[in-house]
Amino acid sequence: MDLSLSDEEREIRDWVRTFVTREVMPLEPTVLERERRNERGLTREELRALRAKAKESGFFGVQTPEEYGGMALGAVMTALVEAELGRSFVPFSFGGDADNILYSANDEQQERYLLPTINGDKISCFAITEPGAGSDARNIRTSAVRDGDEWVINGEKTFITFGDIADFVMVFAVTDKEKGADGGVTCFLVDREAGWTSAPIPTMGQWGPASLSFQDVRVPHSAILGEEGRGFELAMRWIGRGRYLLPARALGACERLVEMGMEHARQRVTFGEPIANRQAIQWMVADSAVEIEALRWLVLSAAWQVDHGIDSRQSQSMAKLYGGVKANEIVDRVLQMHGGMGYTRELPVERWYRELRVLRIYEGTDEIQRRTIARNLLSGHVSVRGHLG
């Protein structure tokens, strides 16, 4: 069993690590200061400029197919990239990507939505969650009623990532109540100019979701993405596109946090010696190191299964659950290691603390992951021996 990286994987990872260190991390003080004034961490123009720097080196469209100008990297390589990006809290991701379900668009829709999104000229958002339909996505109530060659959409969406800055939305609405989710939900591509509105939702971190309101928003029949009544399949494809990438980012954050904690422990002297010599601190470091290593292999195992066409849903749920829980435990330890200073806004630890909490909620709560894992085991779909069993 060869667990080493290939030369290409190591080269790409090291390039991303260097880029994050040189170009992204120096922006952290600026981002912190802006966020304390309730401003956006990076402006759209600054983000575009940063992505352009990466593109000059050929880093564009990490998972985008080559025919669309992307790198078409595999799941393992993408996980390694996400881990490196996770080492900074600056809200940055490489350009050239688009939602996976946009590739289901017809030629006209690809010209209008997919290609501008890949090129960074448009921002999209995915809207299925509603005030009464979070984890239970089948319970959505937003409706779309046909009126001649148009559809009239009414309803509310909530906790929509990029919802307040998106140029267009992929919104899921009930088009046939009798058929329910399987056959009665349709996805529509709707420009902001069509009349839907958004409002930011204040959160404890800088995730920045929004609520969306649709009041008699009219769209042509040609706005349907995919097929009428097959929207729920698209939604599940979007949701399942790569849960391993969330814990991959958490992995990078945990590595950086523990490194910060160890550096502080070496420098902080109490009662005549560094606190790094205290057993309590050493156990925090040791437990965190073990958990980081376990998370690393949960993430890479799930990604490896994706690359090899193996059903990875169980592994991805495990990585998502473990990553969210352990990231929160590790950042709590690191804050404790910093004592009172860790609790202040002079250091970025409290910023990490607030931001990492959302990992246990969005894109599948801890409870949903446990439900999925347990059901798969109890039904015999998978074994506790794993995919090698």
N, C-alpha and C positions, 0 to 999 in steps of 0.2 A: 504494500500500500504506500504509494508515493504522495506525501502530503506537502511537498515543496512546490513553490511557485515556478512556473516556466520563466525563461529569460524575458519573454515578451510581457508577461504579467508583472514581473518585478520592475521592468523598465517603465511601464505605464503607471504603476502604483507610485514609483519614486518620482515620476514627473508631476503627478497630481500632488504628492506630498510637498514637493518644492514649490509648486504654484500656490498652494494654500498657505505655506509658511511665508512666502515673499509678497504675495499679492492680497491675500484675504485677511490673515491674522492682523496685519498692521491697521486694518480698518476697524478693529474691535473697539478701541476707545471712542472713535467717532460714532459708531453705531450705538454704543451704550449711552453716550451723551444725548443723542437724538431721541432714543427711546424714552429716556427720562423726561424729555419734553413732550412726550406723546406724539413724536414724529416717526415717520417710516425710517427703518434702519438704513436702507439704500434706496435712492430714487431710481426710477425706471431708467433714466439716462446713465446713472452710475453703474447700474447692473448691466446695461447694454455695453458700456465701455469695457467692463471687466470681462464679459463674455467674449468681446472682440479680441482681447489680448490672448485669451485661451485659443480662440479660433485661428489666430495667426500661427500658432504652433500645431495646428491640425486637430485640436481637441474640440469637436463639435458633434452633437447628436450621439451621445454615448450608446444608446440602444436603437437609434434610428437606422433603418435599412440603408445600405449603401446606395441604392438607386435614388434615395432622397437626400443624398449628400452626407449621410451619417457614418459613424464608425462601426455600427452593428456589433458592439461588444457583447460577449456572452454574459450569463448571469453571475458567474463567479467573478469575472473581471469587473462587472458593474458593482457588485457588492464591495469589492476592494476599493473602488473609486468612492463609493458612498461613505465608507468608513473614514477615508481621508478627509472628505468634506465635512464629516461630523466632528472633526477635531476643532472646528471653530463654530461659534454661535452666529456668525455673520450669515444672514439669510441669502446664501449664494448657491446656485446650481449652474452647471454648464448649459450653454444654449444649444439649440438644434433639436429639441425634443418636443413631442406632442403626445396627447393622450392616445393610448393604444387603440381605443375604439374609433378614433377619427380615421384610421386606415380603412374602416368599413364604408367610408363616404364614397359617393359616386364621383365621377370625374369633375363635374361642376362644383360639387361641395369641396373636393380636395383643393381646387384652385382658390376657392373663396375662404376656406377655413384651415385646412391641413397645412398647406404650403406656407401661408403667412404666419402660422403658429410656429412651424419649424424655423422659419427665418427670424422669428422674434418680433414681427410686426404686429401680431395680435396675441392677446392673452385669453385663455379659455378657462372655464370653470365647469365642474361636474356637480349637478344638482339633483340628488335623489332624497337626501335626508330632510325630514319635515318635523315640526314640533311634536307630532304624534307618531312618527315613524323614523326611529333611529336605527338601532340594531335590527328591528323588524322592518326591513325595507319593503316587504310585501304589503305593508299597511298604508302605503302612500295614498293620499286623497286628492292631490292636485289633479285637475281634470283638463281634458282637451276635447272639445265638442266640434264636430265637423259642420261647417257652414259653406256649402258649395265647394269651391276649390281652396277654401281656407280652413284653418283650425283656430278655435278660440280657447286660449289657455287661462285658467284661473286657479290660484292656489298660493301657498306659502312654502318656501324652502328655508332651511336654517343650517347654521354651522357649515357654510359653503366656503371652502378654501379659495382664495383669490376672488371671491364673489363681489367684493367692492371695487375691484380694479379691472375685472374681466371685460373684454370687448364683446364676447359672446358666451352663451351658456349652452351646455348639453343638458337639457331639462327633461325629466321623466314624468310622464303624466298618464293617468288612466284614460284610455280611449274606449274601453269596453268593460263595464263593471261586471257583466255576466261571466266573462272569461277569467277575471281576476288577473293575478300577476303573470300567469302562464298564458300569454296570448292576448291580454287586455291592456298591456302597458306599452307605450311608444316613446321613443326618444326623439326630441326635436332640437335642431340647431337654431338658436334664436339670438339675433343681434341685440345689443343693448338699445339700439335705436328703435326697436320694435315696441318698446314701452315698458319693459320690466324695470323695476327699481331695486336698489340695494341699500343696506344700512350696516355699518360695521358693528360687530358684537364685541364689547370690551371683555378681555380675558386676562387671567393672571400672568400669562406668558405673552409672547409676541407672535403667536400663531396667526392672529388677525382674520378670523372667519367673518362671514357676513350673513345676514338674512336677506332673502330675495322675495319680492312680491310680484305676482302676476295677476293683473286685473284686466280681464277682457283683452289680453294680448293676442293679436291676430298674426298668424304666420301662414304662408302658402303651404300647400300639400307637399311641395318639393323640399320643405324644411325637414322632413322626416329623415333621420339617420338610420340607415339599415332598412328594415322592413316594418310596416305597420303591425303593431301588436307583439313585436319581438324585442321590445326595449329592455325587458328584465334580463334577457340573456346578455345584452350588451352591458348592462349595469354590473352583472356578476363577473363579466370578463374584465371590466375596469377595476372592480374591487379586488379581484384575484390576480392582478397583473404582476404583483411582486411584493408580498408582505414582508419578505426577507429584507427588503431595502430599508424599512423603518428601523429594525434592530441593528442593521449595518451602520446606520448613522449613530445610533446609540452607542455602538461599540467604539467608534472614534471619539465620541464625547467622553466616555468612561476612561479611555486611555489618557486623554489630555487631562482630565480632572485628577486622576490618581498621580500623574506626573507633577501636577501643581501641588497636590497635597504632600508628596514626598519632598519636593523642593522646600516648601514651607517648614516641614518637620525638621529638615536639616538645619534651617536657619534660625528657627524659633528656639530660644534658650530659656529654660525655667529651672530654678533651683540648681543652677550651675552647669547644666548640660542640655544638649538639644533634645527636643521632645521625641525625635526619631529614636532615641535610646529607650523610650518608655514602651513597655510591653503592650499597653493598650493601643498605642499608635501602630506598633508593628503588626498587631493582629488585624487592625483595620486594613492595613496595606496588604497583608497576606490574603485575607478573605476576598478583597477586591480583585487581586491578581488572579485568584482561582476562578472567580466568577467571570472575569473578562475573558479568560481562556476558554471557559465553557461556552460563553456566548459566541466567541469567534467561530468555534466549530459547529455550533448550531446554525449559524448564519451561512457558513461556507458549505455545510452539508446540504442545506435546503437549496442553495444556489446550484450546487453540483447536480442535484437531482433535476432541477429545471433544465440545465444544459443537456442532460442525458435523457430527457423525455420521460422521466419517472414521475409518477403522481406525487407531488411534493406538498400537498395541502396540509398534511399532518405535520411535516417538518417545519413548514412556514408558520403554522399556528404556534408550534412550540417555541420557535425563535422569537416570534412577536410577543408572546406571553413572557418568556424569560427575559428578553431584552428590556421590556418596559418596566418590569418589577425590579430587576437588578440595577438598571440605570438610576432608578429612584433611590434605591438603597445606597448605591455607591456615592451619588452626589450628596446624600445626607451625611455619610461618613466624612467626606471631604470637607463639607461645611463645618462639621464638628471638629475636625482637625485644625481648622483655622480659628476656632473659638469665636469670640465676639466679632472679630473682623470679617469672618465669613458671612455673618448675618447682615453686614452693612452693604451699601451699594458702592463702596469704594473698590471692592473687588468684584469680579464677574461671577463668583460662585453662586450668589443668590439668583443671578440671572439664569444660570444653568438650572438651578433648583426649580424655578418656576416653569421654565420651558420644558424640561423633561417630564413633568407631571402628565402632560397631555398624551404621552406615549401609551399610557395605560387606558386611554379612552378612545382616541380616534382610530378610524379604520379597523374597528373590531375591539371592543373592550376586553379586559382581562377575563371577565366572566364569559363572554362569547367564545374566546379562545379555549377556555377550560371546557366549556360545553362541547365545542367541536372535537377537542382532543379525546374527551371521555366517550362521546358517542361513537367516534371512529374505533376506539378500542373495544367498547362493549358490544358493538355490532359485528366485530370480527373483521372489519375492513382493513385494519392494521394490527400489528403485534407490538408488544412492549419490547420485542427484540429489534425493532426498527426495520429499515428497508433491507438490511443485510441478513435479517432473520429468516 
